[in-house]
Amino acid sequence: MTPAARVQAAIEILDLVIAAARNNGAPADRLITDWFKSRRFAGSKDRRAVRELVYRAIRACGEVPDNGRAAMLLLAQGDEALATLFDGTRHAPAPILPDEPIATGGIAPAWLIEALAASGIADTEAAALLDRAPLDVRLNTLRAGRAAMPDGGEQTLSAVSWRYPHGTAIEQSDAWREGMIEVQDLGSQLACQAVEARPGESVIDLCAGGGGKTLAIAASMSGEGRLLATDTDRNRLSRLAPRAERAGAGMIETRLLDPNREEQALSDWHGQADAVLVDAPCSGTGTWRRNPEARWRLTPAQLERYRTVQARLLDVAATLVRPGGRLVFVTCSLLDVEGARQAQAFLDRADGRWRADLPQLPAGTPRGPGLRLTPHRDQTDGFFIARFRAV
């Protein structure tokens, strides 16, 4: 592909990404992969270059662009070399017209900028949400010593965490194939540390998804005890079994739940768990470094639905913890409505039955009854982490 053809390809993919953002369609990564599946003529360098252009444009646009061309024109405004590729030749984008509509730059849609600022995320903190994320891996202590760590990493704040440059082919390493390491952001690893799961305990990961945090908790328990992973999404939960086998975490049990009937389905666990992790569904504002188009998908109505679900799941989890046990609430959000305010609302509803128990982690800043991790301050994805102790 010529450089101009790469620009046109990026415009076409951006059209798909914008449509998907408006209609809750597939994520950008999948759309890019599918676009190239039917275009075998594109080589690996072409794919990398087009992907880079697509994500540069997504990160540059604050509001949802009208179309892919408007998004790419925003990039071309500050890049003369890119602007010259709009020359109308074969497979190239048409020449730029005077007064042609150009997308609006910025960190996010205006309502989200206001919500973040009200939650203490502005200026450099907000700008860092769109940086490129590094690649963090967690040493799986259930398999430690079976293979050498891949070259090029540096140890982070955690004794079992290493950081690699973006794009490192970790999943092609012997260490990954043998289950010695798992890809997991440092912030996510620290959230699991907040659970303080110990060998022999009974622990529930209530919103386990694909099981990344479940596997980290299993390692903390040295594979001993009872660990139940639950979710309402059959597809995501089904991915845990092969991951657990590769990681040597055979003690993990799974249970598929029906939405809004979680408490009934877990009646055999009422008052039995030493710890319950609620990694609740949320807006994902802390993960924009990895999924920048997610900020175009979120609406105030969706945010309110997330808040409602989070509150309900906290109340369900509270019924499962034994006296003196721990409840850990985590969201990958930097909005207080999904963090400090949500945690305080739980304590208010608890009426003295629970107390805040601030986890001692090597990163994070106190925010309400919990801790907040941010890309700018902590070099992790954005997280809110609160721990409560049953009185």
N, C-alpha and C positions, 0 to 999 in steps of 0.2 A: 504494500500500500504506500502511496505517496503521502507526504506530510499533510497535504490538503485533503486527501481521501480520509485520513485518520480524523481530521476535524469534522468532516461530514458524518463519519460513523459515530463520533461522540455526540453530535447533534441528534442523530436518529435515536440513539440509546437514551439520551436525556429526555426526549419526547415520551419514551416509554416509562421512564422513572417518574416524570411529572404526572402522567396519567395514573400510574399506580399509587402515587402519594395521595392523589385526590380521591381515589376509589378503593383504598385499602387493598391494593394489589400486591404483587410479589416485591421483595426487597431488591435494591439496586444490584447487589452481587449476583443474584439469580438471573436478573434480566440481562446483565452483561454476558454471563455464561451462555444463556440461551441464544442471544443474538449471534454470538460467534459460532455456535454449533452448526448453524445453517450457512456459514461463510468460511469454509475450510481454506480459502485462499489466504486468509490472514495468518501470518506467522506469529511466533511468540513475542517478537519485538513489537509487532503491530498491536497485539492484544494488550501488552503492558502500556504502550503509549496511549492507546484509546482509553483504557481504564483510568490512567492518570489524568487525562483531560476531563473525563466525566466527573471524577471526584473533585478535581480542582474547581469545576464549575458549580457543583453542588455546595461545596464549602463556601464559595464566594457569594452565593445568593441568600439573602435573608428571607424575604417573602417567597412564596412559591412562584417560580417564573411562569410567564404565559406559555412559553414553549422552549424547546431545546436551543433553538437559534438565539433567542433573547438571552439565555443563560451564557452561551458561548461568546456572544458579543460583549457581555460584561467582562469576561476575561480578556478579550481582544482590546478593550479600552486601554488597558495598561500594558499591553504586550504587542509592540509594533510588528514583530516577526509573525505572531499569530494572525494579526489583522491582514497581513499581506497574503495569507493563504485563502482568504475569501475572494477568489479571483474568477470564479465561474467556469473554470476549465473542467474537463471531464472528471467526474467523481469528486469535485471540489464544491464547497458551498458557494452560493451566488454572491456577487460583490455586495459590499455593505452600502446601503442607500442612505442618503441624508435623512436625519430625523427618524431613523428606523427604531422601533421600540427595543429598549434594552432592559434587562432584568435589574431589580433593585438589590444592591449589595447589603451586607449586614450579618449579624450573628444569628438571627432567628426572626420569625414573624414578630411584629410589634407587641402583641399581647403577651408573648412568651418572654420577650426582653423585659417587660414590666414585671412579670411574675418572678423572674430570676432576680431582678434588682431588689424586689421586695423581700426576697429570701437571702439577700446579702451576696448575690453573685452578679458582679458588674465589672466593667473595665477589663483588666488583665485576667481576672478569674473567668469572665464570660468568654473572652477571646480564646483562652486555652481549651475551651470545650470543642474547638474545631481543629486543634492540632492533630497530627498523625500519632496514633498510639504505638508504643513499642510492643514487643511480644514477650510476655511473661510466662514462665513455666514453673510448675511446682514439682519438686522432687517427691515421688511417691515412696514413702518410707516402708510400705508393704513389699516393695520390690527393690529397695535401694541396694546398690552394689552389683546388680546383674549386668549393667552396661555403663560405659563411660558417658559423662555429660557431653553434649555437643559442644564444639569449640565456639568461641565468640561471645559467650555470655558473661555477665557480671552478677554477683550475688546482690540481692536487694536487702531491705530492712528485715526480711524474714530469713530464718536459718534454712528454710527449705525452698527458697524462691530464687530464680535466676532470671535476668532480663537480657533479651536479645534484640538486635536491630529489627525494625519492621521488615517483613518479607523473608525472614530466615526460614528455610525449609525444615522446620522442626519435625514434621510428620514423616520425613524421609530418613530420620536418624534411627540408629539401632536402639537408642535409649527410649524413644517414643514407641517403636514397634514392640519392645519387650515390656512395655508398661511401667518403665522406671520413672517417666515424667508425664505430666499432664499440662496442656496449655490452659492457663488460668491467670487472669489479671491479678496483680498483687492486691488490689482492693478487695476482690472477691475472696482471696486467700485469707486476708485479715478478718473479713466478715465471718469466715468459718472458725478462725481462732477465737472469736468472741463467744462461740458456743461452749468452748472449753470442754468438749466431749472427752470422756476418759474411758479406758478399757473397762469392759464389764457393764457399762451403763445401758440404759434404754433410751434411744433418741429417735425423734421424728423429724424428717425434712418434709415439711407440709406442702411446699410448692417446689418439688424437686426438678421439674422440667426434664432436661436431658441428663441430669445427675452430676454436674460438675462439682457442686458444693457437697453433695452426698459422698462422693469419692474422697474429698478432702477430710470430711468428718470421719469416714471409715478409717483413714490413715491415722487420724488423731486417736482413735479407739484401738489402734494396733490390731484391727480386725476382730476384736473380742467384744461381745455384748450383742445387743439387738439394735438394729438400725433399720427403720422403716422409711422408705421413700414413697411419697404419694403425689399425685397430680390429677387434674381433670382432663389433661390432654393425652390421649392414648398414644399418638404419634411420638411425642417428645419422650414420654416415659418409656416407650419401647426401646429407645436408644441406650438406656442405662444398662441393661443386662450384658450386652457384649462389652461395654466399657468396663463394667465391674469385673468381668472375667479376665480381661487383659490386665487390669490393675491388681488382681489377686484379692478382690474385696468380696469374697463369697458370702459374707454374713449379711449382706444387704437384702432386705425384703422389699417388694414393690406392691403397691395397692392403687388401682385406678378408682378415682372418686367421681361421683356425680356432682356437678355444680349445685350449690345451695343445700346439699345433703351430706356435707363432709362430717358433721358432728355425729349423725346417725351411723355412718359407715365406719367411724372410728370409736364406737361405743365401748369396744373391748379395751381401749387404751385410756379411758377416762381416769384421770388422776394417777396415771402410771408412769408417765415419761419423766426421766431426769431432766431432759432438755427438749425443747421444740424450736426448730428454726422456721421462721416465716419469711421466706425470701419472696415478698409479695409482688404480684403483677403491678407494674407502674409505668410511668410515662417514658422512662429510659433517658431522661435528660442528661444523666451522667455518662451515657455511652455514645454521645454524638461523635466522639473521635473515631469510632468504629462504624457508626451508622448515621452519617450526617443528614441523610434524607429523612430520618425519623422526625426531625423538627418540623418538617412540612406536613406530617401526617397527624400530629397531635391537635386536638381541638379542646376548647374549654369544657364541652360536654363530656368528651372522653376522659379528661382529667378528673372530672367529678365522679365518673363511673369507677375509675381506679381508686379514688379515695374511699368510696363506699365499700368496694370489695376488700380493700386493705383492712378497714375497721371490722368488717364481718369476720375475716380470717383471723385477726388478732383475738377476737372473742371466742372463736372456735378453738384456737390453740390454747387459750387459757384454761379450757375445761380438761385438757389432756395432761397438764403438768401436775406432778405430785407436790405436796407441801414442801417448801424449801427448794423446789426445782427452778429451772431457768427457762425463760422465753426470750428468744432473740428475734428482733424485728429488723429486717434489712430491705431497703429499696435502692435501686441504682438510679436515684433521682436526687436532684439538688433543690427541688422545690419544697418549701417548708410544709405545704399542705400534705405532702407525702412523706414527710420526715418528722421534724421536731413537733409540729402541731398535731400530727397523727399520733405520735408517741405520747404526748401530753394528754390528748383526748382519751387514750386508753387508760392511763393512770387515773384520770378524773372519773371515768366510768367504773373503775375497779373499786373505788371508795375504800382505799386502805388495804385491799386484799393483795396488792402487788406494790413493790417499791422499785424505783430505778436503781440499777446496779451497773454503773458506767464501766465498760470493759477497758482494761489496761492494754492498749495496743501501741506499737511503735510509730504510729502515724495517726493523723486525724485531729480535728479541733472540736471541742465541746460545742454542741448546738442543742439547746433545750435539754431533754433528758438523755441525749445520746451523743454520738460523735459524727462528724461529717468529714469525708475524704473528698478532695477535689483534684482535678488534673493539674492545676497550677501550683497548689501548695504541696501536694503529696505525690505528684507524678503517678497517680493511679486513675482509674475510671472514677466517676463521681458516685459516692455511696453515702447513705445515712444508715447508721448502725446503732440500735438501742438494745440494751439487755435489761430484763425485768426479773425480779426474784419473787416467787410466791411466798407470801408471809404466812 
